[in-house]
Amino acid sequence: MTSHSNEYTLDDVKKEAAGEVQQKANTSRRIQLIVFRLGTEEYAITIDQIKEVVHTPRIARMPHLPEYIVGVANVRGNIVALIDLEKKFNIAPHDTKTATQAYTLVVESNELKAGIQVKEVPNTLSVYENEIDNATGFLQYSSLDAGSITGIVKSGRRMIILLDIIKLITSGNIEQHTTETLTQN
């Protein structure tokens, strides 16, 4: 004779699974992201890679540069090369109207200082590290350097491409072009 009180039910399985998910979330580190739109997709950069977000100042165009380096600007006394990632990634802009106000994400490391142009106010998002899917399956279809895309963030119904902007700028020829741009001044 079996006792129904000792049976392992579907509700028990669901409760146990929910508890494990919560335990994983509790042991995973939270990270802050700056989220912005390129075309119709959302992209993010970890907040520790961004020095500041400013209204895009006046831009001085420079000759003989790739199309995605739109020029240089004075950001709080520092000359910063401005990069348009939509042009770099060959992404069609979502809104064909010219934005009245653009923003610049100032990126700074020991080796470089650059600005990433975005067309709308970036927002912040806090996620657990375990909410970021590894991007290795995605990368086989991407022309970006493997280290530049660090994952895909799933937040509700949103899927956000997480970039390592320092690796993106230092890989390939972006760093060379931004350095050349800044030394021409």
SULQUILIN-V60401 format. One record per pair of residues at least 12 apart in sequence whose C-alpha atoms are under 10 Angstrom apart, sorted by the first residue. I is the first residue (numbers start at 1). J is the second residue. D is the distance in whole Angstrom. If there is no record, write none. Layout:
<<I:J:D> <I:J:D>>
This chain:
<<21:130:10> <24:128:9> <24:129:10> <24:130:8> <25:127:10> <25:128:7> <25:129:8> <25:130:7> <25:131:9> <26:128:9> <27:128:9> <27:129:10> <27:130:9> <28:127:9> <28:128:6> <28:129:6> <28:130:6> <28:131:9> <29:127:8> <29:128:6> <29:129:6> <29:130:8> <30:126:7> <30:127:5> <30:128:4> <30:129:6> <30:130:9> <30:131:10> <31:46:7> <31:47:8> <31:48:9> <31:125:8> <31:126:6> <31:127:6> <31:128:6> <31:129:7> <32:44:10> <32:45:9> <32:46:6> <32:47:6> <32:48:8> <32:124:7> <32:125:6> <32:126:5> <32:127:7> <32:128:9> <32:129:10> <33:45:6> <33:46:4> <33:47:5> <33:48:8> <33:49:9> <33:50:10> <33:122:10> <33:123:8> <33:124:5> <33:125:5> <33:126:6> <33:127:8> <33:153:10> <33:162:9> <34:46:6> <34:47:6> <34:48:9> <34:49:9> <34:50:8> <34:53:10> <34:105:9> <34:122:6> <34:123:6> <34:124:5> <34:125:7> <34:126:9> <34:162:10> <35:47:9> <35:121:9> <35:122:5> <35:123:5> <35:124:6> <35:125:7> <35:160:8> <35:161:9> <35:162:9> <36:105:10> <36:117:10> <36:118:7> <36:119:8> <36:120:7> <36:121:7> <36:122:5> <36:123:7> <36:124:9> <36:160:9> <36:161:10> <37:86:9> <37:93:9> <37:94:9> <37:118:7> <37:119:8> <37:120:8> <37:121:9> <37:122:8> <37:123:10> <37:160:9> <38:84:9> <38:85:7> <38:86:6> <38:87:10> <38:89:9> <38:91:7> <38:92:8> <38:93:7> <38:94:7> <38:117:10> <38:118:8> <38:119:8> <38:120:10> <39:85:10> <39:86:7> <39:90:10> <39:91:6> <39:92:6> <39:93:4> <39:94:4> <39:95:8> <39:96:10> <39:119:10> <40:91:9> <40:92:8> <40:93:7> <40:94:5> <40:95:9> <41:91:9> <41:94:9> <41:158:10> <41:159:8> <41:160:7> <41:161:8> <42:153:10> <42:158:8> <42:159:7> <42:160:5> <42:161:6> <42:162:9> <43:122:10> <43:149:10> <43:152:9> <43:153:9> <43:159:9> <43:160:5> <43:161:5> <43:162:6> <43:163:7> <44:122:9> <44:123:9> <44:124:9> <44:125:9> <44:149:10> <44:151:10> <44:152:9> <44:153:9> <44:160:7> <44:161:6> <44:162:5> <44:163:6> <44:164:9> <44:165:9> <45:105:10> <45:107:10> <45:124:10> <45:149:10> <45:150:10> <45:160:10> <45:161:9> <45:162:6> <45:163:5> <45:164:6> <45:165:7> <45:166:10> <46:124:9> <46:125:10> <46:126:10> <46:162:8> <46:163:8> <46:164:8> <46:165:9> <47:107:10> <47:124:8> <47:125:9> <47:126:10> <48:107:9> <48:108:10> <49:105:9> <49:106:9> <49:107:6> <49:108:7> <49:109:8> <49:164:8> <49:165:7> <49:166:7> <50:105:6> <50:106:6> <50:107:5> <50:108:7> <50:109:9> <50:115:9> <50:116:10> <50:165:9> <50:166:10> <51:105:8> <51:106:5> <51:107:6> <51:108:6> <51:109:9> <51:113:9> <51:115:10> <52:75:10> <52:104:8> <52:105:6> <52:106:5> <52:107:8> <52:108:9> <52:115:10> <53:103:7> <53:104:6> <53:105:5> <53:106:6> <53:107:9> <53:115:9> <53:116:9> <53:117:10> <53:118:10> <53:121:9> <53:122:8> <54:75:8> <54:76:10> <54:102:9> <54:103:6> <54:104:5> <54:105:7> <54:106:8> <54:115:10> <54:117:10> <54:121:10> <55:75:9> <55:101:7> <55:102:6> <55:103:4> <55:104:6> <55:105:9> <55:117:10> <55:118:10> <55:119:10> <55:120:10> <55:121:9> <56:73:8> <56:74:9> <56:75:8> <56:82:9> <56:101:7> <56:102:5> <56:103:5> <56:104:5> <56:105:9> <56:106:10> <56:115:9> <56:116:10> <56:117:7> <56:118:9> <56:119:10> <57:72:9> <57:73:6> <57:74:7> <57:75:7> <57:76:10> <57:101:10> <57:102:9> <57:103:9> <57:104:8> <58:71:10> <58:72:9> <58:73:6> <58:74:8> <58:75:10> <59:71:6> <59:72:6> <59:73:5> <59:74:8> <59:80:10> <59:81:9> <59:82:8> <60:72:5> <60:73:6> <60:74:9> <60:81:10> <60:82:10> <61:73:9> <61:81:10> <61:82:10> <61:181:10> <62:81:10> <62:181:7> <62:182:10> <62:184:9> <62:185:10> <63:181:9> <64:177:10> <64:181:9> <65:177:7> <65:178:9> <65:180:9> <65:181:8> <66:83:10> <66:87:9> <66:88:9> <66:173:10> <66:174:9> <66:177:8> <67:83:9> <67:84:8> <67:87:7> <67:88:8> <68:82:8> <68:83:6> <68:84:5> <68:85:7> <68:86:8> <68:87:5> <68:88:5> <68:89:9> <68:90:9> <68:174:9> <69:81:7> <69:82:6> <69:83:5> <69:84:6> <69:85:9> <69:87:9> <69:88:8> <69:114:10> <69:115:10> <69:116:10> <69:117:10> <69:174:8> <69:177:8> <69:178:8> <69:181:9> <70:82:6> <70:83:6> <70:84:7> <70:87:9> <70:117:9> <71:83:8> <71:84:10> <71:115:10> <71:178:9> <71:181:8> <71:182:9> <72:114:9> <72:115:9> <72:178:9> <72:181:8> <72:182:8> <72:185:9> <73:114:10> <73:115:9> <73:182:10> <75:104:9> <75:106:8> <75:115:9> <78:113:9> <78:114:10> <79:113:9> <79:114:9> <79:115:10> <79:181:10> <79:182:7> <79:183:10> <79:185:9> <80:106:8> <80:107:9> <80:108:10> <80:112:9> <80:113:6> <80:114:5> <80:115:6> <80:116:10> <80:178:8> <80:179:10> <80:181:9> <80:182:7> <81:106:10> <81:112:10> <81:113:7> <81:114:5> <81:115:6> <81:116:9> <81:175:10> <81:177:9> <81:178:6> <81:179:8> <81:180:10> <81:181:7> <81:182:7> <82:104:8> <82:105:9> <82:106:9> <82:113:10> <82:114:6> <82:115:5> <82:116:6> <82:117:7> <82:178:8> <82:181:10> <83:104:9> <83:105:10> <83:114:7> <83:115:6> <83:116:5> <83:117:6> <83:118:9> <83:169:9> <83:174:9> <83:178:9> <84:104:10> <84:115:9> <84:116:6> <84:117:5> <84:118:8> <84:119:10> <85:116:7> <85:117:7> <85:118:8> <86:117:9> <86:118:9> <88:174:9> <89:143:9> <89:144:8> <93:119:9> <94:119:10> <95:119:9> <98:119:9> <99:118:10> <99:119:6> <99:120:8> <100:119:9> <100:120:10> <101:118:9> <101:119:7> <101:120:8> <101:121:9> <102:117:7> <102:118:6> <102:119:5> <102:120:6> <102:121:8> <103:115:9> <103:116:8> <103:117:6> <103:118:5> <103:119:6> <103:120:7> <103:121:7> <103:122:8> <104:116:5> <104:117:5> <104:118:6> <104:119:9> <104:120:10> <104:121:9> <104:122:9> <105:117:7> <105:118:8> <105:122:9> <107:165:8> <107:166:8> <107:169:10> <108:165:10> <108:166:8> <109:166:7> <111:166:9> <111:170:9> <111:175:9> <111:179:10> <112:166:9> <112:169:9> <112:170:8> <112:175:7> <112:178:8> <112:179:8> <113:166:10> <113:169:10> <113:175:9> <113:178:8> <113:179:9> <113:182:10> <114:166:10> <114:169:9> <114:174:10> <114:175:9> <114:178:7> <114:179:9> <114:182:10> <115:178:10> <116:165:9> <125:155:9> <126:155:10> <127:153:8> <127:154:9> <127:155:8> <128:153:9> <129:153:9> <130:153:9> <130:154:10> <131:151:10> <131:152:8> <131:153:6> <131:154:6> <131:155:8> <132:150:9> <132:151:6> <132:152:5> <132:153:4> <132:154:7> <132:155:9> <132:159:10> <132:160:9> <132:161:9> <132:162:8> <133:150:9> <133:151:5> <133:152:5> <133:153:6> <133:154:8> <133:161:10> <133:162:10> <134:149:9> <134:150:7> <134:151:5> <134:152:7> <134:153:9> <134:162:10> <135:147:10> <135:149:7> <135:150:6> <135:151:4> <135:152:6> <135:153:10> <135:161:9> <135:162:9> <136:149:9> <136:150:9> <136:151:8> <136:152:10> <137:151:10> <138:151:9> <138:152:9> <139:151:9> <144:168:8> <144:171:9> <144:172:9> <145:167:8> <145:168:7> <145:171:7> <145:172:8> <146:167:9> <146:168:9> <146:171:10> <147:163:9> <147:164:7> <147:165:10> <147:166:10> <147:167:6> <147:168:8> <147:171:9> <148:162:8> <148:163:6> <148:164:5> <148:165:7> <148:166:8> <148:167:5> <148:168:5> <148:169:9> <148:170:10> <148:171:8> <149:161:7> <149:162:6> <149:163:5> <149:164:6> <149:165:9> <149:167:9> <149:168:8> <150:162:6> <150:163:6> <150:164:6> <150:165:10> <150:167:10> <151:163:7> <151:164:9>>
